[in-house]
């Protein structure tokens, strides 16, 4: 059976709506071609926008050793962030609205201007730097649908909007430019107990390298970063699955912290 972008996007949309647990995908939706996977992502995004809001940025996946070890995959890869899934500082979500909720600790950047498609040479850490208007600590909320990690593939992750279930941003930090963004420690705690820590330099060496990769990859796909978009640059800590009824706190030294309550159904 020939692979169908439309049928795959429709199936994924049904999975999203039903909050189904999907350990691995039906064979008819299996895919190895990355470019086609991003076309499925775009088709699914169009179906999600009416309820989840328009595109306001991107997450970058598979950027650090802890994540590579956890998933068995190497990236990077990107996924779209939708407006109604962006939260500020503190948030509460209900456990009955997720198949399996994970949190990843990230530096979240904001573009201060439209980023043109690369022309003569690709962006790198230095050439992308002028487009960074803000850096914050944050959680990416991961919805992996109970995936079987022994069967994962990068196209699978790409097609399912990079598993982005939301983004939780710390309060703005006016002094962020005084920090060495490649040399910050961070941690995730559940109910006051640290469960995993990491280092910002593990994310492709520097979060600007992630941003440069994204600008270049979007350019290959005929897309660009727009002023005001946020970019979740990749997790310095392996995804931590939040126990229902608990509170998760993410901290990055100097950039602040975020708090997520994972509430049991009432």
NUBA-947545 format. One record per residue (C-alpha): residue in three letters; x, y, z. Coordinates in steps of 0.02 Angstrom, whole numbers, plus 50000, padded with zeros to 5 digits. Example, Ala and Ser with C-alpha at 12.3 -4.5 7.8 and 13.67 -1.06 7.14 Angstrom:
2
+-------+-------+-------+-------+
| kemar |  east | north |    up |
+-------+-------+-------+-------+
|   ALA | 50615 | 49775 | 50390 |
|   SER | 50684 | 49947 | 50357 |
+-------+-------+-------+-------+
This chain:
266
+-------+-------+-------+-------+
| kemar |  east | north |    up |
+-------+-------+-------+-------+
|   UNK | 50000 | 50000 | 50000 |
|   UNK | 50069 | 50170 | 49950 |
|   UNK | 50107 | 50290 | 50092 |
|   UNK | 49976 | 50427 | 50107 |
|   UNK | 50016 | 50594 | 50190 |
|   UNK | 49832 | 50636 | 50210 |
|   UNK | 49783 | 50467 | 50286 |
|   UNK | 49930 | 50472 | 50406 |
|   UNK | 49887 | 50648 | 50463 |
|   UNK | 49704 | 50598 | 50485 |
|   UNK | 49753 | 50447 | 50589 |
|   UNK | 49869 | 50552 | 50698 |
|   UNK | 49732 | 50682 | 50722 |
|   UNK | 49615 | 50545 | 50784 |
|   UNK | 49753 | 50487 | 50903 |
|   UNK | 49769 | 50664 | 50970 |
|   UNK | 49582 | 50685 | 50993 |
|   UNK | 49561 | 50518 | 51082 |
|   UNK | 49720 | 50534 | 51187 |
|   UNK | 49758 | 50355 | 51137 |
|   UNK | 49909 | 50259 | 51197 |
|   UNK | 50009 | 50205 | 51044 |
|   UNK | 50156 | 50093 | 51085 |
|   UNK | 50203 | 50079 | 50902 |
|   UNK | 50124 | 50129 | 50737 |
|   UNK | 50026 | 50023 | 50614 |
|   UNK | 50135 | 49965 | 50469 |
|   UNK | 50037 | 50067 | 50342 |
|   UNK | 50099 | 50228 | 50424 |
|   UNK | 50282 | 50176 | 50436 |
|   UNK | 50401 | 50293 | 50346 |
|   UNK | 50588 | 50318 | 50329 |
|   UNK | 50594 | 50476 | 50222 |
|   UNK | 50620 | 50631 | 50331 |
|   UNK | 50558 | 50758 | 50202 |
|   UNK | 50393 | 50667 | 50184 |
|   UNK | 50380 | 50656 | 50374 |
|   UNK | 50386 | 50846 | 50385 |
|   UNK | 50246 | 50855 | 50255 |
|   UNK | 50141 | 50744 | 50369 |
|   UNK | 50186 | 50860 | 50513 |
|   UNK | 50123 | 51010 | 50415 |
|   UNK | 49962 | 50920 | 50371 |
|   UNK | 49932 | 50872 | 50553 |
|   UNK | 49972 | 51048 | 50611 |
|   UNK | 49835 | 51116 | 50499 |
|   UNK | 49712 | 51001 | 50587 |
|   UNK | 49771 | 51052 | 50761 |
|   UNK | 49772 | 51240 | 50734 |
|   UNK | 49582 | 51268 | 50749 |
|   UNK | 49582 | 51210 | 50931 |
|   UNK | 49763 | 51234 | 50984 |
|   UNK | 49797 | 51401 | 50901 |
|   UNK | 49919 | 51458 | 50766 |
|   UNK | 50103 | 51419 | 50750 |
|   UNK | 50205 | 51526 | 50871 |
|   UNK | 50373 | 51437 | 50867 |
|   UNK | 50465 | 51273 | 50861 |
|   UNK | 50538 | 51141 | 50975 |
|   UNK | 50701 | 51055 | 50933 |
|   UNK | 50717 | 50872 | 50979 |
|   UNK | 50859 | 50747 | 50996 |
|   UNK | 50998 | 50870 | 51037 |
|   UNK | 51088 | 50801 | 51191 |
|   UNK | 51172 | 50641 | 51253 |
|   UNK | 51040 | 50609 | 51387 |
|   UNK | 50903 | 50614 | 51255 |
|   UNK | 51004 | 50510 | 51131 |
|   UNK | 51029 | 50376 | 51262 |
|   UNK | 50847 | 50380 | 51315 |
|   UNK | 50773 | 50368 | 51140 |
|   UNK | 50908 | 50279 | 51043 |
|   UNK | 50891 | 50414 | 50911 |
|   UNK | 51006 | 50552 | 50847 |
|   UNK | 50939 | 50716 | 50781 |
|   UNK | 50905 | 50855 | 50778 |
|   UNK | 50724 | 50866 | 50723 |
|   UNK | 50593 | 51002 | 50744 |
|   UNK | 50408 | 51015 | 50785 |
|   UNK | 50282 | 51158 | 50792 |
|   UNK | 50227 | 51249 | 50950 |
|   UNK | 50045 | 51306 | 50951 |
|   UNK | 49987 | 51466 | 51037 |
|   UNK | 49859 | 51390 | 51155 |
|   UNK | 49988 | 51266 | 51217 |
|   UNK | 50107 | 51401 | 51281 |
|   UNK | 50100 | 51436 | 51468 |
|   UNK | 50186 | 51564 | 51581 |
|   UNK | 50283 | 51527 | 51742 |
|   UNK | 50160 | 51410 | 51827 |
|   UNK | 50030 | 51296 | 51752 |
|   UNK | 49913 | 51154 | 51797 |
|   UNK | 49861 | 51014 | 51680 |
|   UNK | 49744 | 50869 | 51710 |
|   UNK | 49808 | 50692 | 51703 |
|   UNK | 49654 | 50627 | 51611 |
|   UNK | 49698 | 50738 | 51462 |
|   UNK | 49865 | 50656 | 51427 |
|   UNK | 49915 | 50481 | 51375 |
|   UNK | 50086 | 50503 | 51459 |
|   UNK | 50156 | 50671 | 51510 |
|   UNK | 50342 | 50703 | 51515 |
|   UNK | 50440 | 50862 | 51548 |
|   UNK | 50605 | 50916 | 51469 |
|   UNK | 50713 | 51057 | 51536 |
|   UNK | 50760 | 51183 | 51403 |
|   UNK | 50826 | 51356 | 51364 |
|   UNK | 50687 | 51441 | 51266 |
|   UNK | 50740 | 51579 | 51147 |
|   UNK | 50636 | 51716 | 51067 |
|   UNK | 50672 | 51788 | 50895 |
|   UNK | 50686 | 51978 | 50895 |
|   UNK | 50666 | 51994 | 50705 |
|   UNK | 50618 | 51891 | 50554 |
|   UNK | 50760 | 51771 | 50514 |
|   UNK | 50792 | 51767 | 50325 |
|   UNK | 50825 | 51603 | 50239 |
|   UNK | 51014 | 51571 | 50231 |
|   UNK | 51092 | 51623 | 50066 |
|   UNK | 51279 | 51613 | 50039 |
|   UNK | 51314 | 51501 | 50188 |
|   UNK | 51215 | 51419 | 50328 |
|   UNK | 51189 | 51503 | 50495 |
|   UNK | 51306 | 51460 | 50637 |
|   UNK | 51316 | 51506 | 50820 |
|   UNK | 51386 | 51679 | 50786 |
|   UNK | 51281 | 51730 | 50636 |
|   UNK | 51117 | 51679 | 50719 |
|   UNK | 51156 | 51770 | 50883 |
|   UNK | 51092 | 51943 | 50827 |
|   UNK | 50918 | 51869 | 50805 |
|   UNK | 50903 | 51816 | 50988 |
|   UNK | 50796 | 51937 | 51087 |
|   UNK | 50770 | 51837 | 51246 |
|   UNK | 50820 | 51677 | 51335 |
|   UNK | 50718 | 51594 | 51472 |
|   UNK | 50714 | 51432 | 51566 |
|   UNK | 50568 | 51321 | 51524 |
|   UNK | 50486 | 51152 | 51515 |
|   UNK | 50434 | 51071 | 51355 |
|   UNK | 50282 | 50964 | 51392 |
|   UNK | 50304 | 50799 | 51302 |
|   UNK | 50160 | 50687 | 51247 |
|   UNK | 50240 | 50525 | 51189 |
|   UNK | 50077 | 50423 | 51196 |
|   UNK | 50162 | 50284 | 51291 |
|   UNK | 50281 | 50248 | 51148 |
|   UNK | 50389 | 50093 | 51145 |
|   UNK | 50561 | 50173 | 51138 |
|   UNK | 50641 | 50016 | 51068 |
|   UNK | 50540 | 50043 | 50908 |
|   UNK | 50560 | 50230 | 50885 |
|   UNK | 50613 | 50315 | 50725 |
|   UNK | 50650 | 50497 | 50688 |
|   UNK | 50511 | 50510 | 50555 |
|   UNK | 50387 | 50444 | 50684 |
|   UNK | 50435 | 50584 | 50803 |
|   UNK | 50433 | 50714 | 50663 |
|   UNK | 50261 | 50666 | 50599 |
|   UNK | 50183 | 50678 | 50772 |
|   UNK | 50230 | 50864 | 50791 |
|   UNK | 50389 | 50815 | 50882 |
|   UNK | 50282 | 50755 | 51029 |
|   UNK | 50259 | 50937 | 51080 |
|   UNK | 50116 | 50948 | 51202 |
|   UNK | 50155 | 51122 | 51263 |
|   UNK | 50287 | 51245 | 51322 |
|   UNK | 50300 | 51321 | 51496 |
|   UNK | 50408 | 51478 | 51504 |
|   UNK | 50493 | 51552 | 51657 |
|   UNK | 50478 | 51736 | 51695 |
|   UNK | 50580 | 51849 | 51582 |
|   UNK | 50757 | 51880 | 51646 |
|   UNK | 50829 | 52049 | 51599 |
|   UNK | 51005 | 51993 | 51643 |
|   UNK | 51009 | 51839 | 51532 |
|   UNK | 51142 | 51914 | 51418 |
|   UNK | 51264 | 51917 | 51564 |
|   UNK | 51252 | 51728 | 51578 |
|   UNK | 51359 | 51599 | 51489 |
|   UNK | 51216 | 51503 | 51409 |
|   UNK | 51332 | 51358 | 51370 |
|   UNK | 51382 | 51334 | 51551 |
|   UNK | 51225 | 51325 | 51657 |
|   UNK | 51168 | 51184 | 51770 |
|   UNK | 50987 | 51133 | 51777 |
|   UNK | 50874 | 51010 | 51868 |
|   UNK | 50701 | 50935 | 51870 |
|   UNK | 50617 | 50898 | 52037 |
|   UNK | 50455 | 50808 | 52079 |
|   UNK | 50373 | 50863 | 52242 |
|   UNK | 50534 | 50944 | 52300 |
|   UNK | 50650 | 50798 | 52261 |
|   UNK | 50774 | 50817 | 52117 |
|   UNK | 50753 | 50672 | 51996 |
|   UNK | 50875 | 50722 | 51859 |
|   UNK | 51002 | 50859 | 51823 |
|   UNK | 51098 | 50914 | 51671 |
|   UNK | 51206 | 51046 | 51589 |
|   UNK | 51160 | 51172 | 51454 |
|   UNK | 51320 | 51142 | 51357 |
|   UNK | 51262 | 50964 | 51320 |
|   UNK | 51133 | 51035 | 51198 |
|   UNK | 51238 | 51041 | 51038 |
|   UNK | 51370 | 51138 | 51135 |
|   UNK | 51264 | 51295 | 51145 |
|   UNK | 51079 | 51335 | 51124 |
|   UNK | 51126 | 51454 | 50980 |
|   UNK | 51189 | 51303 | 50884 |
|   UNK | 51014 | 51230 | 50900 |
|   UNK | 50938 | 51392 | 50839 |
|   UNK | 51058 | 51399 | 50691 |
|   UNK | 51016 | 51219 | 50644 |
|   UNK | 50831 | 51261 | 50649 |
|   UNK | 50848 | 51416 | 50540 |
|   UNK | 50946 | 51315 | 50413 |
|   UNK | 50825 | 51168 | 50413 |
|   UNK | 50673 | 51279 | 50399 |
|   UNK | 50756 | 51363 | 50251 |
|   UNK | 50773 | 51193 | 50166 |
|   UNK | 50585 | 51171 | 50189 |
|   UNK | 50539 | 51343 | 50123 |
|   UNK | 50499 | 51411 | 50296 |
|   UNK | 50574 | 51545 | 50409 |
|   UNK | 50573 | 51599 | 50590 |
|   UNK | 50467 | 51754 | 50619 |
|   UNK | 50489 | 51894 | 50743 |
|   UNK | 50418 | 51847 | 50912 |
|   UNK | 50426 | 51659 | 50884 |
|   UNK | 50492 | 51553 | 51026 |
|   UNK | 50615 | 51411 | 51003 |
|   UNK | 50631 | 51273 | 51132 |
|   UNK | 50812 | 51232 | 51099 |
|   UNK | 50824 | 51054 | 51163 |
|   UNK | 50828 | 50968 | 51329 |
|   UNK | 50982 | 50962 | 51438 |
|   UNK | 50895 | 50826 | 51540 |
|   UNK | 50816 | 50662 | 51484 |
|   UNK | 50626 | 50669 | 51477 |
|   UNK | 50553 | 50641 | 51650 |
|   UNK | 50378 | 50567 | 51659 |
|   UNK | 50273 | 50657 | 51787 |
|   UNK | 50175 | 50551 | 51913 |
|   UNK | 49991 | 50604 | 51914 |
|   UNK | 49953 | 50709 | 52067 |
|   UNK | 50130 | 50777 | 52083 |
|   UNK | 50212 | 50945 | 52051 |
|   UNK | 50363 | 50962 | 51937 |
|   UNK | 50487 | 51106 | 51952 |
|   UNK | 50620 | 51145 | 51824 |
|   UNK | 50766 | 51259 | 51865 |
|   UNK | 50911 | 51327 | 51761 |
|   UNK | 51035 | 51429 | 51861 |
|   UNK | 51021 | 51613 | 51819 |
|   UNK | 50872 | 51590 | 51702 |
|   UNK | 50741 | 51549 | 51832 |
|   UNK | 50615 | 51411 | 51857 |
|   UNK | 50446 | 51343 | 51806 |
|   UNK | 50315 | 51245 | 51902 |
|   UNK | 50193 | 51119 | 51830 |
|   UNK | 50054 | 51037 | 51930 |
|   UNK | 49995 | 50872 | 51857 |
|   UNK | 49823 | 50860 | 51934 |
|   UNK | 49719 | 50705 | 51959 |
|   UNK | 49545 | 50712 | 51882 |
|   UNK | 49415 | 50788 | 51994 |
+-------+-------+-------+-------+
